[in-house]
Amino acid sequence: MVTEQQPHRHPPRSSEFPDPRATDAREEELQQTLVRVVKLLSANGIRFAVAGDCAAHLLGGPPAEQDVTIVLTPDDTQRAAEALATAGMRAAGRREDRLNTVYDGDTPVELVFGRPHSVAVTGRLLDRASSVQIGSAAAPVIAATDLMTDKLHELGTHRCDFVPMVQLARALGERVDWPAVADTTADSPYARAFLGLVTDLSIAAATPPTAGGGPRSYPTTRPSGPGPEPTVR
């Protein structure tokens, strides 16, 4: 009798896991850069809000690992980049059509003036931000509903890991206006799939009734025909 040979499984090597010390050091670098950026923009009278992974972490989500993300209106973007460059950061110019990048040492700072769904950052979005203490500085942080909306609009073919998104959804919980998020992201199949998942997990199950009195459900099919752009309430 011939038996199939099973592959030999090696225990995972220590090199396959991130060094906790390196992770902690990276988090410290990001926080130092964030505090520095917050103080510089505030001192120059520039309106902004912390967004992206840093905002997610400040609102209870997973730690940020990549960069510092700041949202501000298109009119203030160049002035913000110049203020940071004057303080010693290195300007890298415009990337894509919605953000400028500067570097604080090796740490990128993204100055975002266009949201992922091709909508400009507005004063209304900044008005919805809430103040959070970050080390020695207080900074406006993007609202939970706006943060989740932007995160879902970033999902796509090459970026569709739901694990950190579920962690973030659990952390944000009732602070998110889930029906508003569903309306705003209705064109994205990835967003619809994610919202279905968090509904099944009872993370986003508590939604208000519709005007007709019935329970509100998230869209499961792509809306047909053009319609007005939904707004975050």
C-alpha positions as CSV (number, residue, x, y, z in Angstrom):
1,M,0.0,0.0,0.0
2,V,1.3,3.4,-1.0
3,T,0.7,6.2,1.5
4,E,0.9,9.9,0.7
5,Q,3.8,11.5,2.3
6,Q,2.8,14.5,4.5
7,P,4.9,17.6,4.3
8,H,7.0,18.3,7.3
9,R,5.8,21.3,9.2
10,H,8.4,23.5,10.8
11,P,7.6,25.6,13.8
12,P,7.4,29.3,12.9
13,R,10.6,31.2,13.2
14,S,10.9,34.1,15.4
15,S,11.9,36.2,12.4
16,E,8.3,35.7,11.0
17,F,6.9,37.7,13.8
18,P,7.3,41.5,14.3
19,D,9.7,42.6,17.0
20,P,7.5,44.1,19.7
21,R,10.2,46.6,20.5
22,A,10.3,47.8,16.9
23,T,6.5,48.1,16.8
24,D,6.5,50.1,20.0
25,A,9.3,52.4,18.6
26,R,7.3,52.9,15.4
27,E,4.2,53.8,17.3
28,E,6.2,56.3,19.4
29,E,7.7,57.9,16.2
30,L,4.2,58.3,14.7
31,Q,2.8,59.9,17.9
32,Q,5.8,62.3,18.1
33,T,5.3,63.3,14.4
34,L,1.5,63.6,15.0
35,V,2.0,65.9,18.0
36,R,4.5,68.0,16.1
37,V,2.2,68.4,13.1
38,V,-0.8,69.2,15.3
39,K,1.1,72.0,17.1
40,L,2.5,73.5,13.9
41,L,-0.8,73.6,12.1
42,S,-2.6,75.0,15.1
43,A,0.1,77.7,15.6
44,N,-0.4,78.7,12.0
45,G,-4.1,79.0,12.3
46,I,-4.8,76.2,9.8
47,R,-8.0,74.2,10.2
48,F,-7.6,70.5,10.0
49,A,-8.5,67.1,11.6
50,V,-6.6,64.0,12.2
51,A,-7.8,61.1,10.0
52,G,-6.7,57.7,8.7
53,D,-5.1,55.1,10.9
54,C,-4.1,57.6,13.5
55,A,-7.7,58.7,14.0
56,A,-8.8,55.1,14.1
57,H,-6.3,54.4,16.9
58,L,-7.3,57.6,18.8
59,L,-10.9,56.5,18.6
60,G,-10.1,53.0,20.0
61,G,-9.0,51.1,16.9
62,P,-5.8,49.2,16.1
63,P,-2.5,51.1,16.3
64,A,-1.3,53.1,13.3
65,E,1.7,51.7,11.5
66,Q,2.3,53.6,8.3
67,D,1.8,57.4,8.3
68,V,0.1,60.4,9.8
69,T,-3.0,61.5,7.9
70,I,-4.4,65.0,8.2
71,V,-7.5,66.2,6.3
72,L,-7.9,69.9,5.4
73,T,-9.6,72.0,2.8
74,P,-8.0,72.3,-0.6
75,D,-7.4,76.0,0.0
76,D,-5.3,75.3,3.1
77,T,-3.3,72.4,1.7
78,Q,-0.4,74.4,0.3
79,R,-0.2,76.7,3.3
80,A,0.0,73.6,5.6
81,A,2.8,72.0,3.5
82,E,4.8,75.3,3.6
83,A,4.3,75.6,7.4
84,L,5.6,72.1,8.0
85,A,8.5,72.6,5.5
86,T,9.5,75.8,7.3
87,A,9.7,73.8,10.5
88,G,12.2,71.4,9.0
89,M,10.0,68.7,7.4
90,R,10.7,67.7,3.8
91,A,8.1,68.4,1.2
92,A,7.6,65.6,-1.4
93,G,4.9,67.4,-3.4
94,R,1.5,66.3,-4.6
95,R,0.6,62.6,-4.8
96,E,-2.4,61.5,-6.8
97,D,-5.0,64.2,-7.1
98,R,-6.1,64.4,-3.5
99,L,-3.1,64.8,-1.2
100,N,0.3,66.3,-0.6
101,T,3.1,64.5,1.2
102,V,5.7,65.8,3.6
103,Y,8.2,63.8,5.6
104,D,9.2,64.2,9.3
105,G,12.4,62.3,9.1
106,D,11.3,59.0,7.7
107,T,7.7,59.4,8.7
108,P,5.3,60.4,5.9
109,V,2.6,63.0,6.7
110,E,-0.3,62.9,4.2
111,L,-2.1,66.2,3.8
112,V,-5.4,65.0,2.3
113,F,-7.7,67.5,0.6
114,G,-9.8,65.0,-1.4
115,R,-11.6,62.1,0.2
116,P,-11.4,58.6,-1.3
117,H,-14.8,58.9,-3.0
118,S,-13.7,62.0,-5.0
119,V,-15.3,64.5,-2.7
120,A,-13.3,67.5,-1.5
121,V,-12.7,67.9,2.2
122,T,-15.0,70.7,3.4
123,G,-15.5,72.9,6.4
124,R,-18.5,70.8,7.4
125,L,-16.4,67.7,7.7
126,L,-14.0,69.6,9.9
127,D,-16.9,71.0,12.0
128,R,-17.9,67.4,12.8
129,A,-14.5,66.6,14.3
130,S,-14.1,66.3,18.1
131,S,-11.1,67.2,20.2
132,V,-8.9,64.5,21.6
133,Q,-5.8,64.8,23.7
134,I,-2.6,63.5,22.0
135,G,0.3,63.6,24.3
136,S,0.9,67.2,25.1
137,A,-1.4,68.5,22.4
138,A,-5.2,68.5,21.8
139,A,-6.3,67.9,18.2
140,P,-9.5,67.7,16.3
141,V,-10.1,64.1,15.2
142,I,-12.4,63.2,12.3
143,A,-15.9,62.0,13.3
144,A,-16.4,58.2,13.6
145,T,-19.0,58.2,10.8
146,D,-16.7,60.1,8.4
147,L,-13.8,57.8,9.3
148,M,-15.7,54.6,8.6
149,T,-17.1,56.1,5.4
150,D,-13.6,56.9,4.1
151,K,-12.2,53.5,5.2
152,L,-14.9,51.7,3.3
153,H,-14.4,53.8,0.2
154,E,-10.7,52.7,0.3
155,L,-11.6,49.0,0.0
156,G,-11.0,47.5,-3.5
157,T,-9.6,44.6,-5.4
158,H,-6.1,45.1,-3.9
159,R,-7.2,46.3,-0.5
160,C,-10.0,44.2,1.0
161,D,-8.7,42.9,4.4
162,F,-11.8,43.0,6.7
163,V,-9.9,41.9,9.8
164,P,-8.7,45.4,10.9
165,M,-12.0,46.9,9.7
166,V,-14.0,44.7,11.9
167,Q,-11.7,45.6,14.8
168,L,-12.3,49.3,14.0
169,A,-16.1,48.8,13.7
170,R,-16.2,47.2,17.1
171,A,-14.2,50.0,18.6
172,L,-16.4,52.7,17.1
173,G,-19.7,50.9,17.7
174,E,-22.6,53.3,18.3
175,R,-20.6,56.4,17.5
176,V,-21.0,55.5,13.8
177,D,-24.2,56.5,12.1
178,W,-24.4,53.1,10.2
179,P,-27.4,54.0,8.0
180,A,-25.5,57.1,6.8
181,V,-22.4,55.1,6.1
182,A,-24.5,52.6,4.1
183,D,-26.1,55.3,2.1
184,T,-22.8,57.0,1.3
185,T,-21.0,53.8,0.3
186,A,-23.9,52.1,-1.5
187,D,-22.0,52.1,-4.8
188,S,-19.2,49.9,-3.4
189,P,-19.7,46.1,-3.4
190,Y,-16.9,45.8,-0.9
191,A,-18.6,48.3,1.5
192,R,-21.9,46.4,1.1
193,A,-20.2,43.1,1.8
194,F,-18.5,44.6,4.9
195,L,-21.7,46.2,6.2
196,G,-23.5,42.9,5.8
197,L,-20.8,41.2,7.8
198,V,-20.9,43.7,10.7
199,T,-24.7,43.5,10.7
200,D,-24.5,39.7,11.0
201,L,-22.0,40.1,13.9
202,S,-24.5,42.5,15.6
203,I,-21.9,45.3,15.5
204,A,-24.1,47.5,13.3
205,A,-27.4,45.9,14.0
206,A,-29.0,48.7,16.0
207,T,-30.3,50.9,13.2
208,P,-33.2,53.3,13.3
209,P,-36.4,52.5,11.5
210,T,-37.2,53.9,8.1
211,A,-39.8,56.7,7.5
212,G,-42.4,54.0,6.9
213,G,-41.9,52.4,10.3
214,G,-40.2,49.3,9.1
215,P,-36.7,48.2,10.0
216,R,-33.8,49.6,8.0
217,S,-31.6,47.1,6.1
218,Y,-28.3,47.7,4.3
219,P,-28.3,47.6,0.5
220,T,-27.3,44.2,-0.9
221,T,-27.5,45.1,-4.6
222,R,-26.0,47.9,-6.5
223,P,-28.5,50.8,-7.0
224,S,-29.6,51.2,-10.6
225,G,-29.4,54.5,-12.4
226,P,-27.7,57.7,-11.4
227,G,-28.9,59.5,-8.3
228,P,-27.8,62.4,-6.1
229,E,-24.6,62.0,-4.2
230,P,-25.5,60.9,-0.6
231,T,-24.2,63.0,2.2
232,V,-22.9,62.0,5.6
233,R,-25.4,63.2,8.2
